[in-house]
């Protein structure tokens, strides 16, 4: 049943399955980053570097809000994948129905709190006066639309849990095109500045979410739910909370560490903030293959652990590691050769380009451990290792804050410390994830029985 719209990853060549599952997500993630990049390119070139800095400095803060909600989608996806691997179709549908309550409740709560707290949080982050009002306006508009982001990410996580990585791709492409059109209309035609960028993003996410939901209900039989599937199930809700809270905390801790780092960056002025914004956009693009492969590994491990096949999960981990190493070396080479050219896509200010060009060469040295964060962490998430999800988030907080204290105290490093902090944080977090995998405790975790 429903085989046309799902992918059973419990049999077949591991590398082939992982790549075939990853490719649509990679294309979708690149499109998602594409419209994030378009925001930055249009703002940087047509509104100004201060506006670019304002949009960029809120990225970590917005990620913090989104992570609080998306953890529940991730948890529900893991549970669904394990039930799917166990061939228990009824429990898959029950998990879909019950997870809706949690995601909607968190989406509405976070949207309200984030809008109300935007100003005091930006003050705490030492936001420079020249970009404060733009940053506040952008944050409030984007946070007001959190529910749209939650709906899309939730339905996409559920589809991926069943092995369908293509449907989210289609609607991400649509959202990307709509976002570009919205940017051009609201920024260039109506001169709305950062507000126009925020409005375009939220409208695109809303339409993408609605389209994805409608298509899933019409085409995927697993989403044709009855009243029984929506009946609150204490066991399912408890398990979703058991997974969702640590997963949400993981993302929130990571976002918190990024926000803390942003407060340090803000002290160096608009040029460094703009350079960091540009390098962050480039790094987000570089990370998309890691992200996509990690999502594939999460579904792969969850389905196979649901089926009781531990050895197959281990083989998938080894093959994914090889893919990470090859891609990382290629991207490192590109950053050393053309890093400054990539920065010029976002801003034409030569001072910002000079800073950003050197900065991406620094962080590219740490791409391999960055990739391993996604592989090892995703495998553990797929196993339902919710305790480590929280520990992993703490590792990033300790890394960013700890290295900030150490490196910023070295005068000769100056603002370059910012990018060394980023790279070294990737290193210790990657090693932490690999060590947890090597311990093997994930083999004994069973969410479904």
KOLFI-12240 format. One record per residue (C-alpha): residue number from 1; x, y, z; residue in three letters. Coordinates in steps of 0.05 Angstrom, whole numbers, plus 5000, padded with zeros to 4 digits. Layout:
N
n->NUM	xx->X	yy->Y	zz->Z	res->ALA $
...
This chain:
449
n->1	xx->5000	yy->5000	zz->5000	res->UNK $
n->2	xx->5024	yy->5070	zz->4984	res->UNK $
n->3	xx->5089	yy->5042	zz->4955	res->UNK $
n->4	xx->5089	yy->5093	zz->4899	res->UNK $
n->5	xx->5097	yy->5149	zz->4948	res->UNK $
n->6	xx->5146	yy->5119	zz->4998	res->UNK $
n->7	xx->5215	yy->5089	zz->4996	res->UNK $
n->8	xx->5232	yy->5025	zz->5034	res->UNK $
n->9	xx->5305	yy->5033	zz->5054	res->UNK $
n->10	xx->5310	yy->4966	zz->5090	res->UNK $
n->11	xx->5336	yy->4931	zz->5027	res->UNK $
n->12	xx->5379	yy->4947	zz->4967	res->UNK $
n->13	xx->5448	yy->4979	zz->4958	res->UNK $
n->14	xx->5461	yy->5028	zz->5015	res->UNK $
n->15	xx->5501	yy->5079	zz->4975	res->UNK $
n->16	xx->5451	yy->5080	zz->4918	res->UNK $
n->17	xx->5392	yy->5088	zz->4965	res->UNK $
n->18	xx->5425	yy->5144	zz->5005	res->UNK $
n->19	xx->5445	yy->5182	zz->4942	res->UNK $
n->20	xx->5377	yy->5174	zz->4909	res->UNK $
n->21	xx->5342	yy->5196	zz->4972	res->UNK $
n->22	xx->5391	yy->5254	zz->4983	res->UNK $
n->23	xx->5390	yy->5283	zz->4914	res->UNK $
n->24	xx->5319	yy->5312	zz->4914	res->UNK $
n->25	xx->5331	yy->5340	zz->4984	res->UNK $
n->26	xx->5397	yy->5369	zz->4961	res->UNK $
n->27	xx->5363	yy->5405	zz->4903	res->UNK $
n->28	xx->5309	yy->5428	zz->4950	res->UNK $
n->29	xx->5358	yy->5452	zz->5003	res->UNK $
n->30	xx->5398	yy->5489	zz->4950	res->UNK $
n->31	xx->5335	yy->5524	zz->4927	res->UNK $
n->32	xx->5318	yy->5541	zz->4999	res->UNK $
n->33	xx->5387	yy->5571	zz->5008	res->UNK $
n->34	xx->5380	yy->5603	zz->4940	res->UNK $
n->35	xx->5323	yy->5647	zz->4962	res->UNK $
n->36	xx->5359	yy->5662	zz->5027	res->UNK $
n->37	xx->5418	yy->5684	zz->4984	res->UNK $
n->38	xx->5373	yy->5724	zz->4939	res->UNK $
n->39	xx->5348	yy->5761	zz->5000	res->UNK $
n->40	xx->5420	yy->5779	zz->5018	res->UNK $
n->41	xx->5441	yy->5796	zz->4947	res->UNK $
n->42	xx->5382	yy->5842	zz->4935	res->UNK $
n->43	xx->5388	yy->5875	zz->5003	res->UNK $
n->44	xx->5464	yy->5882	zz->4999	res->UNK $
n->45	xx->5463	yy->5911	zz->4929	res->UNK $
n->46	xx->5399	yy->5952	zz->4928	res->UNK $
n->47	xx->5387	yy->5972	zz->5000	res->UNK $
n->48	xx->5457	yy->5975	zz->5029	res->UNK $
n->49	xx->5508	yy->5940	zz->5073	res->UNK $
n->50	xx->5474	yy->5962	zz->5137	res->UNK $
n->51	xx->5409	yy->5929	zz->5114	res->UNK $
n->52	xx->5449	yy->5866	zz->5095	res->UNK $
n->53	xx->5480	yy->5866	zz->5165	res->UNK $
n->54	xx->5411	yy->5874	zz->5196	res->UNK $
n->55	xx->5382	yy->5814	zz->5158	res->UNK $
n->56	xx->5444	yy->5772	zz->5171	res->UNK $
n->57	xx->5450	yy->5785	zz->5245	res->UNK $
n->58	xx->5378	yy->5759	zz->5257	res->UNK $
n->59	xx->5390	yy->5692	zz->5224	res->UNK $
n->60	xx->5414	yy->5657	zz->5287	res->UNK $
n->61	xx->5357	yy->5688	zz->5327	res->UNK $
n->62	xx->5304	yy->5665	zz->5277	res->UNK $
n->63	xx->5336	yy->5596	zz->5275	res->UNK $
n->64	xx->5328	yy->5593	zz->5350	res->UNK $
n->65	xx->5253	yy->5604	zz->5345	res->UNK $
n->66	xx->5244	yy->5555	zz->5288	res->UNK $
n->67	xx->5284	yy->5501	zz->5323	res->UNK $
n->68	xx->5238	yy->5502	zz->5383	res->UNK $
n->69	xx->5181	yy->5480	zz->5337	res->UNK $
n->70	xx->5218	yy->5436	zz->5287	res->UNK $
n->71	xx->5243	yy->5389	zz->5341	res->UNK $
n->72	xx->5174	yy->5359	zz->5346	res->UNK $
n->73	xx->5171	yy->5349	zz->5271	res->UNK $
n->74	xx->5238	yy->5313	zz->5274	res->UNK $
n->75	xx->5215	yy->5270	zz->5332	res->UNK $
n->76	xx->5150	yy->5251	zz->5297	res->UNK $
n->77	xx->5190	yy->5234	zz->5234	res->UNK $
n->78	xx->5236	yy->5187	zz->5271	res->UNK $
n->79	xx->5177	yy->5152	zz->5303	res->UNK $
n->80	xx->5141	yy->5145	zz->5236	res->UNK $
n->81	xx->5204	yy->5118	zz->5203	res->UNK $
n->82	xx->5212	yy->5064	zz->5255	res->UNK $
n->83	xx->5139	yy->5044	zz->5251	res->UNK $
n->84	xx->5147	yy->5043	zz->5175	res->UNK $
n->85	xx->5208	yy->4997	zz->5180	res->UNK $
n->86	xx->5166	yy->4953	zz->5225	res->UNK $
n->87	xx->5110	yy->4953	zz->5171	res->UNK $
n->88	xx->5059	yy->4980	zz->5220	res->UNK $
n->89	xx->5016	yy->5025	zz->5176	res->UNK $
n->90	xx->4963	yy->5041	zz->5229	res->UNK $
n->91	xx->5015	yy->5068	zz->5278	res->UNK $
n->92	xx->5046	yy->5110	zz->5223	res->UNK $
n->93	xx->4979	yy->5145	zz->5212	res->UNK $
n->94	xx->4967	yy->5152	zz->5287	res->UNK $
n->95	xx->5036	yy->5186	zz->5293	res->UNK $
n->96	xx->5018	yy->5235	zz->5238	res->UNK $
n->97	xx->4952	yy->5253	zz->5271	res->UNK $
n->98	xx->4979	yy->5263	zz->5341	res->UNK $
n->99	xx->5041	yy->5302	zz->5320	res->UNK $
n->100	xx->4996	yy->5355	zz->5288	res->UNK $
n->101	xx->4973	yy->5378	zz->5357	res->UNK $
n->102	xx->5043	yy->5388	zz->5382	res->UNK $
n->103	xx->5069	yy->5425	zz->5321	res->UNK $
n->104	xx->5010	yy->5473	zz->5318	res->UNK $
n->105	xx->5013	yy->5488	zz->5392	res->UNK $
n->106	xx->5088	yy->5502	zz->5391	res->UNK $
n->107	xx->5082	yy->5543	zz->5327	res->UNK $
n->108	xx->5030	yy->5590	zz->5356	res->UNK $
n->109	xx->5065	yy->5597	zz->5423	res->UNK $
n->110	xx->5134	yy->5611	zz->5393	res->UNK $
n->111	xx->5105	yy->5661	zz->5343	res->UNK $
n->112	xx->5072	yy->5701	zz->5399	res->UNK $
n->113	xx->5131	yy->5700	zz->5446	res->UNK $
n->114	xx->5183	yy->5716	zz->5392	res->UNK $
n->115	xx->5146	yy->5777	zz->5366	res->UNK $
n->116	xx->5136	yy->5805	zz->5437	res->UNK $
n->117	xx->5209	yy->5794	zz->5457	res->UNK $
n->118	xx->5244	yy->5817	zz->5394	res->UNK $
n->119	xx->5264	yy->5886	zz->5419	res->UNK $
n->120	xx->5294	yy->5867	zz->5487	res->UNK $
n->121	xx->5331	yy->5808	zz->5455	res->UNK $
n->122	xx->5363	yy->5853	zz->5402	res->UNK $
n->123	xx->5384	yy->5901	zz->5457	res->UNK $
n->124	xx->5416	yy->5843	zz->5496	res->UNK $
n->125	xx->5454	yy->5824	zz->5432	res->UNK $
n->126	xx->5488	yy->5892	zz->5429	res->UNK $
n->127	xx->5457	yy->5906	zz->5361	res->UNK $
n->128	xx->5490	yy->5968	zz->5331	res->UNK $
n->129	xx->5446	yy->6029	zz->5329	res->UNK $
n->130	xx->5452	yy->6039	zz->5254	res->UNK $
n->131	xx->5420	yy->5971	zz->5239	res->UNK $
n->132	xx->5375	yy->5963	zz->5301	res->UNK $
n->133	xx->5308	yy->5985	zz->5271	res->UNK $
n->134	xx->5317	yy->5944	zz->5207	res->UNK $
n->135	xx->5336	yy->5883	zz->5248	res->UNK $
n->136	xx->5275	yy->5892	zz->5293	res->UNK $
n->137	xx->5227	yy->5901	zz->5234	res->UNK $
n->138	xx->5255	yy->5840	zz->5197	res->UNK $
n->139	xx->5252	yy->5796	zz->5259	res->UNK $
n->140	xx->5181	yy->5814	zz->5277	res->UNK $
n->141	xx->5154	yy->5800	zz->5208	res->UNK $
n->142	xx->5190	yy->5733	zz->5200	res->UNK $
n->143	xx->5172	yy->5710	zz->5270	res->UNK $
n->144	xx->5100	yy->5729	zz->5259	res->UNK $
n->145	xx->5100	yy->5676	zz->5204	res->UNK $
n->146	xx->5132	yy->5620	zz->5245	res->UNK $
n->147	xx->5070	yy->5578	zz->5238	res->UNK $
n->148	xx->5079	yy->5574	zz->5163	res->UNK $
n->149	xx->5151	yy->5550	zz->5171	res->UNK $
n->150	xx->5128	yy->5498	zz->5222	res->UNK $
n->151	xx->5073	yy->5472	zz->5177	res->UNK $
n->152	xx->5119	yy->5463	zz->5118	res->UNK $
n->153	xx->5177	yy->5433	zz->5157	res->UNK $
n->154	xx->5129	yy->5387	zz->5194	res->UNK $
n->155	xx->5096	yy->5358	zz->5132	res->UNK $
n->156	xx->5163	yy->5353	zz->5097	res->UNK $
n->157	xx->5193	yy->5315	zz->5155	res->UNK $
n->158	xx->5135	yy->5266	zz->5154	res->UNK $
n->159	xx->5141	yy->5255	zz->5080	res->UNK $
n->160	xx->5216	yy->5243	zz->5086	res->UNK $
n->161	xx->5203	yy->5194	zz->5143	res->UNK $
n->162	xx->5165	yy->5152	zz->5093	res->UNK $
n->163	xx->5220	yy->5158	zz->5041	res->UNK $
n->164	xx->5187	yy->5212	zz->4999	res->UNK $
n->165	xx->5240	yy->5265	zz->4988	res->UNK $
n->166	xx->5212	yy->5289	zz->4921	res->UNK $
n->167	xx->5146	yy->5322	zz->4941	res->UNK $
n->168	xx->5180	yy->5373	zz->4989	res->UNK $
n->169	xx->5228	yy->5389	zz->4932	res->UNK $
n->170	xx->5172	yy->5409	zz->4885	res->UNK $
n->171	xx->5142	yy->5457	zz->4934	res->UNK $
n->172	xx->5209	yy->5486	zz->4955	res->UNK $
n->173	xx->5224	yy->5502	zz->4882	res->UNK $
n->174	xx->5156	yy->5537	zz->4877	res->UNK $
n->175	xx->5170	yy->5575	zz->4942	res->UNK $
n->176	xx->5239	yy->5596	zz->4916	res->UNK $
n->177	xx->5211	yy->5624	zz->4852	res->UNK $
n->178	xx->5155	yy->5660	zz->4890	res->UNK $
n->179	xx->5206	yy->5688	zz->4939	res->UNK $
n->180	xx->5250	yy->5716	zz->4884	res->UNK $
n->181	xx->5189	yy->5749	zz->4851	res->UNK $
n->182	xx->5167	yy->5776	zz->4918	res->UNK $
n->183	xx->5236	yy->5805	zz->4932	res->UNK $
n->184	xx->5237	yy->5841	zz->4865	res->UNK $
n->185	xx->5167	yy->5868	zz->4874	res->UNK $
n->186	xx->5169	yy->5889	zz->4947	res->UNK $
n->187	xx->5241	yy->5915	zz->4948	res->UNK $
n->188	xx->5254	yy->5943	zz->4878	res->UNK $
n->189	xx->5183	yy->5965	zz->4860	res->UNK $
n->190	xx->5154	yy->5985	zz->4927	res->UNK $
n->191	xx->5219	yy->6004	zz->4963	res->UNK $
n->192	xx->5200	yy->5966	zz->5026	res->UNK $
n->193	xx->5272	yy->5949	zz->5043	res->UNK $
n->194	xx->5282	yy->5893	zz->5094	res->UNK $
n->195	xx->5207	yy->5891	zz->5107	res->UNK $
n->196	xx->5196	yy->5871	zz->5034	res->UNK $
n->197	xx->5247	yy->5815	zz->5039	res->UNK $
n->198	xx->5213	yy->5788	zz->5102	res->UNK $
n->199	xx->5143	yy->5792	zz->5072	res->UNK $
n->200	xx->5166	yy->5756	zz->5009	res->UNK $
n->201	xx->5197	yy->5700	zz->5050	res->UNK $
n->202	xx->5135	yy->5689	zz->5093	res->UNK $
n->203	xx->5087	yy->5690	zz->5034	res->UNK $
n->204	xx->5129	yy->5640	zz->4997	res->UNK $
n->205	xx->5133	yy->5594	zz->5058	res->UNK $
n->206	xx->5058	yy->5598	zz->5069	res->UNK $
n->207	xx->5040	yy->5579	zz->4998	res->UNK $
n->208	xx->5092	yy->5523	zz->4999	res->UNK $
n->209	xx->5064	yy->5495	zz->5064	res->UNK $
n->210	xx->4992	yy->5495	zz->5039	res->UNK $
n->211	xx->5011	yy->5464	zz->4973	res->UNK $
n->212	xx->5052	yy->5409	zz->5006	res->UNK $
n->213	xx->4996	yy->5391	zz->5054	res->UNK $
n->214	xx->4942	yy->5388	zz->5000	res->UNK $
n->215	xx->4986	yy->5346	zz->4954	res->UNK $
n->216	xx->5004	yy->5297	zz->5010	res->UNK $
n->217	xx->4931	yy->5286	zz->5030	res->UNK $
n->218	xx->4910	yy->5276	zz->4957	res->UNK $
n->219	xx->4968	yy->5232	zz->4935	res->UNK $
n->220	xx->4997	yy->5194	zz->4994	res->UNK $
n->221	xx->4949	yy->5144	zz->5026	res->UNK $
n->222	xx->4986	yy->5149	zz->5093	res->UNK $
n->223	xx->4959	yy->5220	zz->5100	res->UNK $
n->224	xx->4886	yy->5201	zz->5090	res->UNK $
n->225	xx->4871	yy->5202	zz->5163	res->UNK $
n->226	xx->4807	yy->5184	zz->5200	res->UNK $
n->227	xx->4780	yy->5211	zz->5265	res->UNK $
n->228	xx->4811	yy->5152	zz->5300	res->UNK $
n->229	xx->4881	yy->5173	zz->5277	res->UNK $
n->230	xx->4870	yy->5242	zz->5308	res->UNK $
n->231	xx->4848	yy->5212	zz->5374	res->UNK $
n->232	xx->4899	yy->5233	zz->5427	res->UNK $
n->233	xx->4944	yy->5174	zz->5442	res->UNK $
n->234	xx->4983	yy->5181	zz->5507	res->UNK $
n->235	xx->5038	yy->5134	zz->5487	res->UNK $
n->236	xx->5049	yy->5169	zz->5420	res->UNK $
n->237	xx->5046	yy->5238	zz->5450	res->UNK $
n->238	xx->5093	yy->5218	zz->5506	res->UNK $
n->239	xx->5143	yy->5189	zz->5456	res->UNK $
n->240	xx->5137	yy->5250	zz->5410	res->UNK $
n->241	xx->5151	yy->5294	zz->5470	res->UNK $
n->242	xx->5208	yy->5249	zz->5492	res->UNK $
n->243	xx->5240	yy->5259	zz->5424	res->UNK $
n->244	xx->5215	yy->5328	zz->5405	res->UNK $
n->245	xx->5238	yy->5365	zz->5468	res->UNK $
n->246	xx->5311	yy->5342	zz->5463	res->UNK $
n->247	xx->5312	yy->5352	zz->5388	res->UNK $
n->248	xx->5282	yy->5421	zz->5396	res->UNK $
n->249	xx->5331	yy->5435	zz->5452	res->UNK $
n->250	xx->5388	yy->5412	zz->5407	res->UNK $
n->251	xx->5370	yy->5461	zz->5353	res->UNK $
n->252	xx->5355	yy->5516	zz->5403	res->UNK $
n->253	xx->5422	yy->5507	zz->5438	res->UNK $
n->254	xx->5458	yy->5510	zz->5371	res->UNK $
n->255	xx->5419	yy->5572	zz->5354	res->UNK $
n->256	xx->5433	yy->5602	zz->5422	res->UNK $
n->257	xx->5507	yy->5592	zz->5412	res->UNK $
n->258	xx->5502	yy->5626	zz->5344	res->UNK $
n->259	xx->5464	yy->5684	zz->5375	res->UNK $
n->260	xx->5518	yy->5690	zz->5429	res->UNK $
n->261	xx->5571	yy->5692	zz->5376	res->UNK $
n->262	xx->5531	yy->5744	zz->5338	res->UNK $
n->263	xx->5533	yy->5789	zz->5399	res->UNK $
n->264	xx->5609	yy->5786	zz->5395	res->UNK $
n->265	xx->5610	yy->5799	zz->5320	res->UNK $
n->266	xx->5565	yy->5860	zz->5330	res->UNK $
n->267	xx->5621	yy->5893	zz->5370	res->UNK $
n->268	xx->5665	yy->5896	zz->5308	res->UNK $
n->269	xx->5618	yy->5940	zz->5267	res->UNK $
n->270	xx->5578	yy->5937	zz->5203	res->UNK $
n->271	xx->5635	yy->5914	zz->5157	res->UNK $
n->272	xx->5650	yy->5852	zz->5197	res->UNK $
n->273	xx->5576	yy->5838	zz->5208	res->UNK $
n->274	xx->5564	yy->5843	zz->5132	res->UNK $
n->275	xx->5625	yy->5798	zz->5118	res->UNK $
n->276	xx->5601	yy->5747	zz->5169	res->UNK $
n->277	xx->5532	yy->5749	zz->5137	res->UNK $
n->278	xx->5561	yy->5735	zz->5068	res->UNK $
n->279	xx->5607	yy->5679	zz->5093	res->UNK $
n->280	xx->5549	yy->5649	zz->5131	res->UNK $
n->281	xx->5507	yy->5647	zz->5068	res->UNK $
n->282	xx->5563	yy->5612	zz->5030	res->UNK $
n->283	xx->5573	yy->5563	zz->5087	res->UNK $
n->284	xx->5499	yy->5548	zz->5088	res->UNK $
n->285	xx->5503	yy->5530	zz->5015	res->UNK $
n->286	xx->5564	yy->5487	zz->5026	res->UNK $
n->287	xx->5528	yy->5451	zz->5082	res->UNK $
n->288	xx->5469	yy->5430	zz->5039	res->UNK $
n->289	xx->5500	yy->5364	zz->5014	res->UNK $
n->290	xx->5517	yy->5348	zz->5087	res->UNK $
n->291	xx->5446	yy->5366	zz->5108	res->UNK $
n->292	xx->5414	yy->5325	zz->5053	res->UNK $
n->293	xx->5457	yy->5264	zz->5064	res->UNK $
n->294	xx->5445	yy->5271	zz->5139	res->UNK $
n->295	xx->5369	yy->5271	zz->5128	res->UNK $
n->296	xx->5377	yy->5208	zz->5086	res->UNK $
n->297	xx->5419	yy->5175	zz->5140	res->UNK $
n->298	xx->5366	yy->5192	zz->5193	res->UNK $
n->299	xx->5310	yy->5159	zz->5153	res->UNK $
n->300	xx->5356	yy->5102	zz->5133	res->UNK $
n->301	xx->5377	yy->5087	zz->5205	res->UNK $
n->302	xx->5306	yy->5095	zz->5233	res->UNK $
n->303	xx->5275	yy->5048	zz->5182	res->UNK $
n->304	xx->5330	yy->4996	zz->5189	res->UNK $
n->305	xx->5330	yy->4998	zz->5264	res->UNK $
n->306	xx->5255	yy->4990	zz->5263	res->UNK $
n->307	xx->5268	yy->4928	zz->5221	res->UNK $
n->308	xx->5323	yy->4906	zz->5270	res->UNK $
n->309	xx->5380	yy->4910	zz->5220	res->UNK $
n->310	xx->5439	yy->4943	zz->5258	res->UNK $
n->311	xx->5494	yy->4919	zz->5211	res->UNK $
n->312	xx->5461	yy->4953	zz->5152	res->UNK $
n->313	xx->5460	yy->5019	zz->5190	res->UNK $
n->314	xx->5535	yy->5012	zz->5203	res->UNK $
n->315	xx->5549	yy->5001	zz->5130	res->UNK $
n->316	xx->5509	yy->5062	zz->5112	res->UNK $
n->317	xx->5549	yy->5103	zz->5162	res->UNK $
n->318	xx->5616	yy->5082	zz->5132	res->UNK $
n->319	xx->5594	yy->5097	zz->5061	res->UNK $
n->320	xx->5565	yy->5164	zz->5081	res->UNK $
n->321	xx->5632	yy->5182	zz->5114	res->UNK $
n->322	xx->5669	yy->5170	zz->5049	res->UNK $
n->323	xx->5621	yy->5216	zz->5011	res->UNK $
n->324	xx->5632	yy->5271	zz->5063	res->UNK $
n->325	xx->5708	yy->5268	zz->5057	res->UNK $
n->326	xx->5708	yy->5272	zz->4981	res->UNK $
n->327	xx->5659	yy->5331	zz->4978	res->UNK $
n->328	xx->5695	yy->5369	zz->5034	res->UNK $
n->329	xx->5762	yy->5366	zz->4998	res->UNK $
n->330	xx->5730	yy->5392	zz->4934	res->UNK $
n->331	xx->5697	yy->5450	zz->4969	res->UNK $
n->332	xx->5759	yy->5468	zz->5009	res->UNK $
n->333	xx->5797	yy->5474	zz->4944	res->UNK $
n->334	xx->5744	yy->5519	zz->4914	res->UNK $
n->335	xx->5744	yy->5566	zz->4974	res->UNK $
n->336	xx->5819	yy->5575	zz->4970	res->UNK $
n->337	xx->5816	yy->5590	zz->4896	res->UNK $
n->338	xx->5753	yy->5632	zz->4889	res->UNK $
n->339	xx->5730	yy->5652	zz->4959	res->UNK $
n->340	xx->5731	yy->5727	zz->4946	res->UNK $
n->341	xx->5691	yy->5718	zz->4882	res->UNK $
n->342	xx->5636	yy->5684	zz->4921	res->UNK $
n->343	xx->5634	yy->5741	zz->4971	res->UNK $
n->344	xx->5624	yy->5791	zz->4914	res->UNK $
n->345	xx->5558	yy->5758	zz->4898	res->UNK $
n->346	xx->5531	yy->5790	zz->4961	res->UNK $
n->347	xx->5564	yy->5857	zz->4967	res->UNK $
n->348	xx->5611	yy->5901	zz->4925	res->UNK $
n->349	xx->5643	yy->5937	zz->4984	res->UNK $
n->350	xx->5717	yy->5920	zz->4977	res->UNK $
n->351	xx->5731	yy->5922	zz->5052	res->UNK $
n->352	xx->5676	yy->5871	zz->5063	res->UNK $
n->353	xx->5700	yy->5828	zz->5005	res->UNK $
n->354	xx->5772	yy->5827	zz->5032	res->UNK $
n->355	xx->5749	yy->5804	zz->5100	res->UNK $
n->356	xx->5700	yy->5753	zz->5074	res->UNK $
n->357	xx->5749	yy->5723	zz->5023	res->UNK $
n->358	xx->5800	yy->5707	zz->5077	res->UNK $
n->359	xx->5746	yy->5684	zz->5125	res->UNK $
n->360	xx->5718	yy->5629	zz->5080	res->UNK $
n->361	xx->5789	yy->5601	zz->5071	res->UNK $
n->362	xx->5795	yy->5596	zz->5147	res->UNK $
n->363	xx->5729	yy->5559	zz->5157	res->UNK $
n->364	xx->5739	yy->5513	zz->5097	res->UNK $
n->365	xx->5795	yy->5478	zz->5135	res->UNK $
n->366	xx->5742	yy->5449	zz->5181	res->UNK $
n->367	xx->5692	yy->5423	zz->5129	res->UNK $
n->368	xx->5706	yy->5349	zz->5142	res->UNK $
n->369	xx->5687	yy->5352	zz->5217	res->UNK $
n->370	xx->5628	yy->5396	zz->5197	res->UNK $
n->371	xx->5603	yy->5341	zz->5150	res->UNK $
n->372	xx->5612	yy->5287	zz->5203	res->UNK $
n->373	xx->5567	yy->5326	zz->5251	res->UNK $
n->374	xx->5510	yy->5316	zz->5202	res->UNK $
n->375	xx->5524	yy->5243	zz->5189	res->UNK $
n->376	xx->5536	yy->5218	zz->5260	res->UNK $
n->377	xx->5483	yy->5263	zz->5292	res->UNK $
n->378	xx->5430	yy->5244	zz->5241	res->UNK $
n->379	xx->5443	yy->5170	zz->5250	res->UNK $
n->380	xx->5436	yy->5178	zz->5326	res->UNK $
n->381	xx->5373	yy->5219	zz->5316	res->UNK $
n->382	xx->5344	yy->5165	zz->5272	res->UNK $
n->383	xx->5359	yy->5115	zz->5327	res->UNK $
n->384	xx->5320	yy->5158	zz->5376	res->UNK $
n->385	xx->5381	yy->5176	zz->5418	res->UNK $
n->386	xx->5345	yy->5236	zz->5447	res->UNK $
n->387	xx->5394	yy->5244	zz->5505	res->UNK $
n->388	xx->5452	yy->5255	zz->5458	res->UNK $
n->389	xx->5412	yy->5305	zz->5418	res->UNK $
n->390	xx->5413	yy->5350	zz->5479	res->UNK $
n->391	xx->5487	yy->5335	zz->5493	res->UNK $
n->392	xx->5505	yy->5352	zz->5421	res->UNK $
n->393	xx->5471	yy->5420	zz->5428	res->UNK $
n->394	xx->5510	yy->5433	zz->5492	res->UNK $
n->395	xx->5575	yy->5416	zz->5456	res->UNK $
n->396	xx->5562	yy->5472	zz->5406	res->UNK $
n->397	xx->5545	yy->5521	zz->5461	res->UNK $
n->398	xx->5609	yy->5503	zz->5500	res->UNK $
n->399	xx->5649	yy->5508	zz->5436	res->UNK $
n->400	xx->5625	yy->5575	zz->5412	res->UNK $
n->401	xx->5624	yy->5608	zz->5480	res->UNK $
n->402	xx->5687	yy->5575	zz->5505	res->UNK $
n->403	xx->5728	yy->5591	zz->5443	res->UNK $
n->404	xx->5699	yy->5661	zz->5443	res->UNK $
n->405	xx->5727	yy->5673	zz->5512	res->UNK $
n->406	xx->5795	yy->5643	zz->5494	res->UNK $
n->407	xx->5806	yy->5670	zz->5424	res->UNK $
n->408	xx->5777	yy->5739	zz->5433	res->UNK $
n->409	xx->5827	yy->5749	zz->5489	res->UNK $
n->410	xx->5884	yy->5743	zz->5438	res->UNK $
n->411	xx->5893	yy->5814	zz->5410	res->UNK $
n->412	xx->5932	yy->5792	zz->5348	res->UNK $
n->413	xx->5872	yy->5753	zz->5323	res->UNK $
n->414	xx->5824	yy->5812	zz->5324	res->UNK $
n->415	xx->5759	yy->5799	zz->5287	res->UNK $
n->416	xx->5789	yy->5738	zz->5252	res->UNK $
n->417	xx->5776	yy->5701	zz->5318	res->UNK $
n->418	xx->5702	yy->5699	zz->5297	res->UNK $
n->419	xx->5716	yy->5649	zz->5240	res->UNK $
n->420	xx->5766	yy->5608	zz->5280	res->UNK $
n->421	xx->5712	yy->5601	zz->5334	res->UNK $
n->422	xx->5665	yy->5574	zz->5282	res->UNK $
n->423	xx->5714	yy->5524	zz->5254	res->UNK $
n->424	xx->5738	yy->5498	zz->5321	res->UNK $
n->425	xx->5666	yy->5491	zz->5345	res->UNK $
n->426	xx->5653	yy->5446	zz->5285	res->UNK $
n->427	xx->5715	yy->5406	zz->5303	res->UNK $
n->428	xx->5697	yy->5390	zz->5375	res->UNK $
n->429	xx->5624	yy->5378	zz->5359	res->UNK $
n->430	xx->5642	yy->5331	zz->5302	res->UNK $
n->431	xx->5689	yy->5292	zz->5348	res->UNK $
n->432	xx->5634	yy->5288	zz->5401	res->UNK $
n->433	xx->5584	yy->5259	zz->5352	res->UNK $
n->434	xx->5634	yy->5208	zz->5325	res->UNK $
n->435	xx->5652	yy->5187	zz->5396	res->UNK $
n->436	xx->5578	yy->5176	zz->5413	res->UNK $
n->437	xx->5569	yy->5134	zz->5351	res->UNK $
n->438	xx->5630	yy->5093	zz->5368	res->UNK $
n->439	xx->5603	yy->5078	zz->5437	res->UNK $
n->440	xx->5547	yy->5037	zz->5404	res->UNK $
n->441	xx->5492	yy->5053	zz->5454	res->UNK $
n->442	xx->5447	yy->5073	zz->5396	res->UNK $
n->443	xx->5443	yy->4999	zz->5376	res->UNK $
n->444	xx->5402	yy->4983	zz->5438	res->UNK $
n->445	xx->5351	yy->5039	zz->5433	res->UNK $
n->446	xx->5282	yy->5016	zz->5411	res->UNK $
n->447	xx->5225	yy->5066	zz->5405	res->UNK $
n->448	xx->5177	yy->5015	zz->5374	res->UNK $
n->449	xx->5168	yy->4944	zz->5395	res->UNK $
